[in-house]
């Protein structure tokens, strides 16, 4: 029968080599000890799974999986596999896993001890963890940790100029498909840090990215993610993290999106986006803007704004000008014919019918004149209105924390404005570049789509690609081209 007291284990020597010195942790069916390797005189970590009242076969399968995964990994920020063997003692039976010891404190202990993390610290921590995840996810098949949280991240070598070196530990929940699936659905992870899909037994690389972001939110706010409010299954942490830049908050929100397909799909993509956010948004705008573009794109504080200025006289609008000239000429000719005909009719009938003809002629002349005036006004002003929009109207695309809006605005100071489109940011799924049958950007939402077509956004393909990528990065959604959309 397995013993329950940790003190009973202290001093036990396993395999005539590993002397257990101190218990580091305990969960159902499992214990972790600090031990001394009597052969090498090195401090090691010994994990035990023992058969007892709280033992479950799923625990043994996860334990074996952890050993197999660690044996195949080789990374300086991951504990090294050292040994694995069966334990057969008079008071306990089970298995032991031995791995290298990392001398450091967990991020959770650091926060509970009162340590706070500046934004630069959070970025440095995220970058190190993303490097580790990039290594894990690059394995064949990918290794998914599934339990990233502050207590499983150790930090060492902290200095005044460095956040320290991070280590990712506890691979007891790891998923590696090549090792096979458990016989029954086993939900692993820690509530608050695990993404929604893990409650259904699913885990992919973006699942670890969610947990990483939840960990950073804990470091930034000092609150467990489960203690923060939620809306539509998404953690609402922003009010507790106003000291962080909008760019970093936007990045974190991207990673904790409940829908797995709307998160970055790789650690590399997440790190590249993080580096852009850390550099500052203004630098990104100027670096990629196509040469000669008239588009005014700005990102400041919590606002993304695109302004399409009045374009003035354009060659492709010559057709409108020709139509206007021809309409005016035609109206003049018709007016002359009608006026001349009425004059002749009036003079002819006046001599024959006298006063009655005079009154009827005047009435007909007035009615025809009124109809001609209305028709002529529409014929002239309609194309004129379309043409003058190029001179006096500009288009705004504006994104704040809640909504994306497209409006047309009169530039003459009369305050004229017309809303073209508005949608909540959290309903936007992707930004798509369409190249045929016409060039445009498509904003895809949960239930509809809106095209930024050539009429409102008369851009080159290069400009559309630049704007679409920047807008997608800002919103934290995917940017795809029409070719990707057709093959997806």
C-alpha positions as CSV (number, residue, x, y, z in Angstrom):
1,X,0.0,0.0,0.0
2,X,1.4,3.4,-0.9
3,X,2.3,5.7,2.0
4,X,0.6,9.1,2.2
5,X,3.1,11.0,4.4
6,X,5.8,12.9,2.5
7,X,8.1,12.6,5.5
8,X,8.1,8.8,5.1
9,X,9.7,9.2,1.7
10,X,12.5,11.6,2.8
11,X,15.9,9.7,3.0
12,X,14.6,6.9,0.7
13,X,17.2,5.9,-1.9
14,X,15.7,4.7,-5.1
15,X,17.6,2.4,-7.5
16,X,20.6,2.5,-5.0
17,X,21.3,5.9,-6.4
18,X,18.7,8.7,-5.9
19,X,18.3,9.9,-2.3
20,X,15.1,11.8,-1.8
21,X,15.7,15.0,0.2
22,X,12.6,17.2,0.0
23,X,9.1,17.1,-1.5
24,X,8.5,19.8,-4.1
25,X,4.9,19.1,-5.0
26,X,2.1,16.7,-5.0
27,X,-1.0,16.0,-7.1
28,X,-3.4,13.1,-7.2
29,X,-1.3,9.9,-7.6
30,X,1.9,11.8,-8.2
31,X,4.7,13.3,-6.1
32,X,7.8,15.4,-7.0
33,X,11.0,15.3,-4.9
34,X,14.3,17.1,-4.8
35,X,17.0,14.4,-4.7
36,X,20.7,13.8,-4.7
37,X,22.3,11.6,-7.3
38,X,24.8,9.7,-5.2
39,X,26.9,8.7,-8.2
40,X,27.3,12.2,-9.8
41,X,26.7,14.3,-6.6
42,X,24.3,16.4,-8.6
43,X,20.9,17.6,-7.5
44,X,18.1,16.1,-9.6
45,X,14.3,16.1,-9.6
46,X,12.5,12.7,-9.1
47,X,8.9,12.4,-10.1
48,X,6.9,9.4,-8.8
49,X,3.6,7.9,-9.8
50,X,2.5,5.3,-7.2
51,X,-0.4,2.8,-7.2
52,X,-2.8,3.8,-4.4
53,X,-6.3,4.9,-3.6
54,X,-5.9,8.1,-5.7
55,X,-4.3,6.3,-8.7
56,X,-5.8,6.4,-12.1
57,X,-4.5,4.6,-15.2
58,X,-4.7,7.9,-17.1
59,X,-2.1,9.3,-14.7
60,X,0.3,6.5,-15.6
61,X,-0.2,7.0,-19.3
62,X,0.5,10.7,-18.9
63,X,3.5,9.9,-16.8
64,X,5.0,7.6,-19.4
65,X,4.2,10.2,-22.1
66,X,6.1,12.8,-20.2
67,X,9.2,10.6,-19.9
68,X,9.1,9.7,-23.6
69,X,8.7,13.3,-24.7
70,X,11.5,14.6,-22.4
71,X,13.8,11.8,-23.7
72,X,13.4,13.1,-27.2
73,X,13.8,16.8,-26.5
74,X,17.1,18.7,-26.3
75,X,16.7,22.4,-25.4
76,X,18.6,24.5,-22.8
77,X,15.3,25.9,-21.4
78,X,13.7,22.5,-20.9
79,X,14.7,20.0,-18.1
80,X,16.8,17.1,-19.4
81,X,15.7,13.5,-19.2
82,X,18.0,11.4,-17.0
83,X,16.4,8.2,-16.0
84,X,13.2,6.2,-15.8
85,X,12.6,3.0,-13.8
86,X,10.1,0.9,-11.8
87,X,9.7,1.5,-8.1
88,X,9.1,-1.6,-5.9
89,X,9.3,-0.9,-2.2
90,X,7.6,-2.7,0.7
91,X,5.3,0.3,1.2
92,X,4.9,1.6,-2.4
93,X,5.0,0.5,-6.0
94,X,5.0,2.6,-9.1
95,X,7.4,4.4,-11.5
96,X,10.0,7.1,-11.3
97,X,11.2,9.7,-13.7
98,X,14.4,11.5,-13.1
99,X,15.3,14.9,-14.8
100,X,17.8,17.7,-14.3
101,X,17.2,20.3,-11.6
102,X,16.7,24.0,-12.4
103,X,17.5,26.2,-9.4
104,X,15.1,29.1,-9.6
105,X,11.7,30.4,-8.5
106,X,8.5,30.2,-10.4
107,X,6.8,33.2,-11.8
108,X,3.9,32.5,-9.5
109,X,6.1,32.6,-6.5
110,X,7.7,35.9,-7.8
111,X,4.3,37.6,-8.1
112,X,3.1,36.3,-4.7
113,X,6.3,37.7,-3.2
114,X,5.4,41.1,-4.5
115,X,7.4,41.3,-7.7
116,X,5.9,43.4,-10.5
117,X,6.8,43.3,-14.1
118,X,7.2,46.3,-16.4
119,X,6.1,46.1,-20.0
120,X,9.6,45.5,-21.2
121,X,9.8,42.6,-18.8
122,X,6.6,41.1,-20.1
123,X,7.9,41.4,-23.7
124,X,11.2,39.7,-22.8
125,X,9.4,36.9,-21.0
126,X,7.0,36.4,-24.0
127,X,9.9,36.3,-26.4
128,X,11.8,33.6,-24.4
129,X,8.7,31.5,-24.0
130,X,7.8,31.8,-27.7
131,X,11.3,30.6,-28.6
132,X,10.7,27.5,-26.4
133,X,7.3,26.9,-27.9
134,X,8.6,27.4,-31.4
135,X,11.0,24.5,-30.6
136,X,8.3,22.3,-29.2
137,X,5.9,22.9,-31.9
138,X,8.5,22.3,-34.6
139,X,8.9,18.7,-33.5
140,X,7.4,16.0,-35.7
141,X,4.6,15.7,-34.6
142,X,4.3,19.0,-32.6
143,X,4.7,18.7,-28.9
144,X,1.9,20.6,-27.1
145,X,2.6,21.5,-23.5
146,X,-1.1,22.0,-22.6
147,X,-0.3,23.4,-19.1
148,X,1.6,26.6,-19.5
149,X,1.1,28.7,-16.3
150,X,3.2,30.9,-13.9
151,X,3.9,27.9,-11.6
152,X,5.4,25.9,-14.5
153,X,7.8,28.7,-15.6
154,X,11.0,29.1,-13.6
155,X,13.2,32.2,-13.7
156,X,16.9,32.4,-12.9
157,X,19.8,34.8,-13.3
158,X,17.8,38.0,-12.8
159,X,19.8,41.2,-12.9
160,X,19.1,45.0,-13.0
161,X,19.4,44.9,-16.8
162,X,17.7,41.5,-17.5
163,X,14.4,39.9,-16.7
164,X,16.4,36.6,-16.2
165,X,16.5,33.2,-18.0
166,X,13.2,31.2,-18.2
167,X,12.7,27.5,-18.1
168,X,9.5,25.7,-19.0
169,X,8.9,22.7,-16.7
170,X,6.3,20.0,-15.8
171,X,5.5,18.2,-19.1
172,X,3.0,16.0,-17.3
173,X,0.2,17.2,-19.4
174,X,2.0,17.1,-22.7
175,X,0.3,16.0,-25.9
176,X,2.4,14.1,-28.5
177,X,0.1,12.4,-31.1
178,X,2.8,9.9,-32.1
179,X,2.6,8.3,-28.6
180,X,-1.0,7.5,-29.1
181,X,-4.2,8.8,-27.5
182,X,-5.5,7.9,-24.1
183,X,-8.4,5.4,-24.0
184,X,-10.8,7.9,-22.6
185,X,-11.2,11.7,-22.8
186,X,-8.9,13.2,-20.3
187,X,-9.1,17.0,-19.8
188,X,-5.7,18.3,-18.8
189,X,-4.6,21.9,-18.0
190,X,-5.3,24.5,-15.4
191,X,-8.6,26.4,-15.3
192,X,-8.1,30.0,-16.2
193,X,-5.0,29.3,-18.3
194,X,-6.4,26.6,-20.6
195,X,-8.2,27.6,-23.8
196,X,-11.8,26.6,-24.5
197,X,-10.8,23.8,-27.0
198,X,-8.9,21.9,-24.2
199,X,-12.2,21.4,-22.4
200,X,-13.1,19.2,-25.3
201,X,-9.8,17.3,-25.3
202,X,-8.4,19.2,-28.3
203,X,-5.0,21.0,-28.2
204,X,-3.0,22.5,-31.0
205,X,-0.1,25.0,-31.1
206,X,-2.4,28.0,-30.8
207,X,-3.6,26.4,-27.5
208,X,-0.2,26.9,-25.9
209,X,-0.2,30.5,-27.2
210,X,-3.5,31.2,-25.4
211,X,-2.0,29.9,-22.1
212,X,1.1,32.0,-22.6
213,X,-1.0,35.1,-23.0
214,X,-3.1,34.2,-19.9
215,X,0.2,33.9,-18.0
216,X,1.3,37.3,-19.1
217,X,-2.1,38.8,-18.1
218,X,-1.5,37.3,-14.6
219,X,1.9,38.9,-14.4
220,X,0.6,42.2,-15.6
221,X,-2.5,42.4,-13.4
222,X,-1.6,40.2,-10.4
223,X,-4.9,38.4,-10.8
224,X,-5.6,34.9,-11.7
225,X,-7.3,34.9,-15.2
226,X,-10.3,33.0,-13.7
227,X,-10.9,36.0,-11.4
228,X,-11.2,38.4,-14.3
229,X,-14.6,39.0,-16.0
230,X,-15.4,37.4,-19.3
231,X,-17.5,38.3,-22.3
232,X,-18.4,35.8,-24.9
233,X,-15.8,33.4,-23.3
234,X,-13.0,36.0,-23.7
235,X,-11.0,37.3,-20.7
236,X,-11.7,41.0,-20.1
237,X,-8.5,42.2,-18.6
238,X,-8.0,45.6,-20.2
239,X,-9.3,47.7,-17.3
240,X,-6.7,46.0,-15.0
241,X,-3.8,46.6,-17.5
242,X,-4.1,50.2,-18.5
243,X,-0.4,50.7,-17.8
244,X,0.4,48.5,-20.8
245,X,0.6,50.0,-24.3
246,X,-2.4,49.6,-26.6
247,X,-0.2,47.6,-29.0
248,X,0.7,45.0,-26.4
249,X,-2.9,44.8,-25.1
250,X,-4.0,44.3,-28.7
251,X,-1.4,41.5,-29.1
252,X,-2.5,39.8,-25.9
253,X,-6.2,40.0,-27.0
254,X,-5.3,38.3,-30.2
255,X,-3.7,35.4,-28.4
256,X,-6.7,34.9,-26.0
257,X,-9.3,34.9,-28.7
258,X,-11.7,32.0,-27.9
259,X,-11.8,30.8,-31.5
260,X,-8.6,28.8,-32.1
261,X,-8.6,29.7,-35.8
262,X,-8.5,33.4,-35.0
263,X,-5.3,33.2,-33.0
264,X,-1.8,33.2,-34.5
265,X,-1.3,29.7,-35.7
266,X,2.4,29.4,-34.9
267,X,4.8,30.7,-32.2
268,X,6.9,32.3,-34.9
269,X,4.0,34.4,-36.2
270,X,3.1,35.4,-32.6
271,X,6.7,36.5,-32.0
272,X,7.0,38.5,-35.2
273,X,3.8,40.3,-34.3
274,X,5.0,40.9,-30.8
275,X,8.3,42.4,-32.1
276,X,6.3,44.8,-34.3
277,X,4.1,45.9,-31.3
278,X,7.2,46.4,-29.2
279,X,8.9,48.6,-31.9
280,X,6.0,51.0,-32.0
281,X,3.2,51.3,-34.6
282,X,4.4,54.5,-36.3
283,X,7.6,52.8,-37.4
284,X,5.6,50.1,-39.1
285,X,3.6,52.5,-41.2
286,X,6.4,54.5,-42.7
287,X,8.5,51.5,-43.4
288,X,6.1,49.7,-45.7
289,X,4.2,52.6,-47.3
290,X,4.4,52.3,-51.2
291,X,6.3,55.1,-52.8
292,X,4.1,57.9,-54.2
293,X,1.0,56.8,-52.3
294,X,-1.4,59.6,-51.3
295,X,-3.0,57.4,-48.6
296,X,-2.8,58.8,-45.1
297,X,-2.5,55.9,-42.6
298,X,-1.9,56.6,-39.0
299,X,-1.9,54.6,-35.8
300,X,-1.8,56.5,-32.5
301,X,-2.8,55.7,-28.9
302,X,-5.8,53.4,-29.5
303,X,-6.9,54.5,-33.0
304,X,-6.2,53.1,-36.5
305,X,-7.2,55.7,-39.1
306,X,-7.0,55.6,-42.9
307,X,-7.8,58.7,-44.9
308,X,-8.4,58.8,-48.6
309,X,-8.1,62.4,-49.6
310,X,-10.0,64.0,-52.5
311,X,-8.4,62.8,-55.7
312,X,-9.2,65.8,-57.9
313,X,-9.3,65.5,-61.7
314,X,-8.6,61.9,-62.8
315,X,-8.1,60.7,-66.4
316,X,-10.5,57.8,-65.8
317,X,-13.2,60.4,-65.0
318,X,-13.0,62.0,-68.4
319,X,-16.1,60.0,-69.4
320,X,-18.1,61.8,-66.7
321,X,-16.9,65.2,-68.1
322,X,-17.7,64.2,-71.7
323,X,-21.2,63.1,-70.6
324,X,-21.7,66.5,-68.8
325,X,-20.6,68.4,-71.9
326,X,-22.8,66.4,-74.3
327,X,-25.8,66.6,-71.9
328,X,-25.4,70.4,-71.7
329,X,-25.1,70.7,-75.5
330,X,-28.2,68.4,-76.1
331,X,-30.2,70.4,-73.6
332,X,-29.3,73.6,-75.3
333,X,-30.4,72.2,-78.8
334,X,-33.6,70.8,-77.4
335,X,-34.4,74.0,-75.6
336,X,-33.8,76.0,-78.8
337,X,-36.0,73.7,-80.9
338,X,-38.9,73.7,-78.3
339,X,-38.7,77.4,-77.8
340,X,-38.6,78.1,-81.6
341,X,-41.5,75.7,-82.2
342,X,-43.6,77.3,-79.4
343,X,-43.0,80.8,-80.8
344,X,-44.1,79.8,-84.3
345,X,-47.2,78.0,-83.0
346,X,-48.1,81.0,-80.8
347,X,-47.8,83.4,-83.7
348,X,-49.8,81.1,-86.0
349,X,-52.7,80.3,-83.7
350,X,-52.9,83.8,-82.1
351,X,-54.0,85.3,-85.4
352,X,-56.8,82.6,-85.8
353,X,-58.1,82.1,-82.3
354,X,-57.2,85.4,-80.6
355,X,-57.3,85.6,-76.7
356,X,-58.1,81.9,-76.1
357,X,-55.0,80.8,-78.1
358,X,-52.9,83.2,-76.2
359,X,-53.8,81.8,-72.8
360,X,-53.5,78.2,-73.9
361,X,-50.1,78.9,-75.6
362,X,-48.8,80.6,-72.5
363,X,-49.9,77.7,-70.3
364,X,-48.3,75.1,-72.6
365,X,-45.2,77.1,-72.8
366,X,-44.9,77.4,-69.0
367,X,-45.5,73.6,-68.5
368,X,-43.0,72.6,-71.1
369,X,-40.5,75.1,-69.8
370,X,-40.9,73.8,-66.2
371,X,-40.5,70.2,-67.3
372,X,-37.5,71.1,-69.4
373,X,-36.0,73.0,-66.4
374,X,-36.4,70.1,-64.0
375,X,-35.1,67.6,-66.5
376,X,-32.2,69.8,-67.5
377,X,-31.3,70.5,-63.9
378,X,-31.1,66.7,-63.2
379,X,-29.2,66.0,-66.4
380,X,-26.6,68.7,-65.5
381,X,-26.3,68.3,-61.7
382,X,-26.2,64.5,-61.5
383,X,-22.9,64.0,-63.4
384,X,-21.7,67.3,-62.0
385,X,-22.3,65.9,-58.4
386,X,-20.4,62.7,-59.2
387,X,-17.5,64.6,-60.6
388,X,-17.2,67.1,-57.8
389,X,-17.0,64.2,-55.2
390,X,-13.5,63.7,-56.5
391,X,-12.7,67.3,-55.5
392,X,-14.4,67.8,-52.2
393,X,-15.2,64.4,-50.5
394,X,-12.7,62.2,-48.7
395,X,-13.1,58.7,-47.2
396,X,-12.2,57.7,-43.6
397,X,-11.7,54.2,-42.3
398,X,-11.4,54.4,-38.5
399,X,-10.9,51.7,-35.9
400,X,-11.1,52.2,-32.2
401,X,-11.3,49.7,-29.4
402,X,-14.9,48.9,-30.2
403,X,-15.8,49.5,-33.8
404,X,-14.6,49.8,-37.4
405,X,-16.3,52.6,-39.3
406,X,-16.1,53.8,-42.9
407,X,-17.5,57.3,-43.6
408,X,-17.5,59.8,-46.4
409,X,-16.8,63.4,-45.3
410,X,-17.1,66.8,-47.1
411,X,-13.8,68.7,-46.9
412,X,-15.3,72.2,-47.4
413,X,-16.0,72.7,-43.7
414,X,-19.8,72.3,-44.0
415,X,-19.8,69.2,-41.8
416,X,-21.3,66.9,-44.3
417,X,-20.7,63.2,-43.4
418,X,-22.3,59.9,-44.5
419,X,-21.6,56.6,-42.8
420,X,-21.0,53.8,-45.2
421,X,-20.3,50.9,-42.9
422,X,-19.8,50.0,-39.2
423,X,-19.1,46.8,-37.4
424,X,-17.9,45.8,-33.9
425,X,-14.2,44.8,-34.0
426,X,-14.8,41.6,-32.2
427,X,-17.0,40.3,-35.0
428,X,-14.3,40.7,-37.7
429,X,-12.8,37.4,-38.8
430,X,-10.4,38.3,-41.6
431,X,-9.3,40.9,-44.1
432,X,-9.1,39.5,-47.7
433,X,-7.5,41.0,-50.8
434,X,-9.5,40.3,-53.9
435,X,-7.7,40.7,-57.2
436,X,-10.5,39.7,-59.6
437,X,-12.9,40.4,-61.1
438,X,-12.0,43.7,-59.4
439,X,-9.4,44.8,-56.9
440,X,-10.7,45.4,-53.4
441,X,-10.3,44.6,-49.8
442,X,-13.0,42.5,-48.2
443,X,-13.8,42.8,-44.4
444,X,-15.2,39.4,-43.5
445,X,-17.4,39.4,-40.3
446,X,-19.2,36.6,-38.6
447,X,-22.4,37.2,-40.6
448,X,-21.6,39.4,-43.6
449,X,-18.8,41.0,-45.6
450,X,-18.1,44.5,-46.8
451,X,-16.0,45.4,-49.8
452,X,-13.7,48.5,-49.8
453,X,-14.1,48.8,-53.5
454,X,-12.4,51.0,-56.1
455,X,-15.1,53.7,-55.8
456,X,-14.2,54.5,-52.2
457,X,-10.6,53.2,-52.2
458,X,-9.1,53.7,-55.6
459,X,-5.7,52.0,-54.7
460,X,-3.1,50.1,-56.5
461,X,-2.6,46.4,-55.7
462,X,0.5,47.3,-53.7
463,X,-1.4,49.8,-51.7
464,X,-4.2,47.4,-51.0
465,X,-1.8,44.8,-49.8
466,X,-0.1,47.2,-47.5
467,X,-3.3,48.6,-46.1
468,X,-4.9,45.1,-45.7
469,X,-1.9,43.7,-43.9
470,X,-1.6,46.6,-41.5
471,X,-5.4,46.6,-40.8
472,X,-5.3,42.8,-40.2
473,X,-2.3,43.1,-37.8
474,X,-4.1,45.9,-35.9
475,X,-7.3,43.9,-35.6
476,X,-5.5,40.7,-34.8
477,X,-7.1,38.7,-37.6
478,X,-5.9,36.8,-40.6
479,X,-4.9,38.6,-43.8
480,X,-5.4,36.4,-46.9
481,X,-5.4,36.9,-50.6
482,X,-8.0,35.8,-53.1
483,X,-5.8,32.9,-54.1
484,X,-5.5,31.6,-50.5
485,X,-9.3,32.1,-50.1
486,X,-10.1,29.9,-53.1
487,X,-7.7,27.1,-52.1
488,X,-8.6,27.2,-48.4
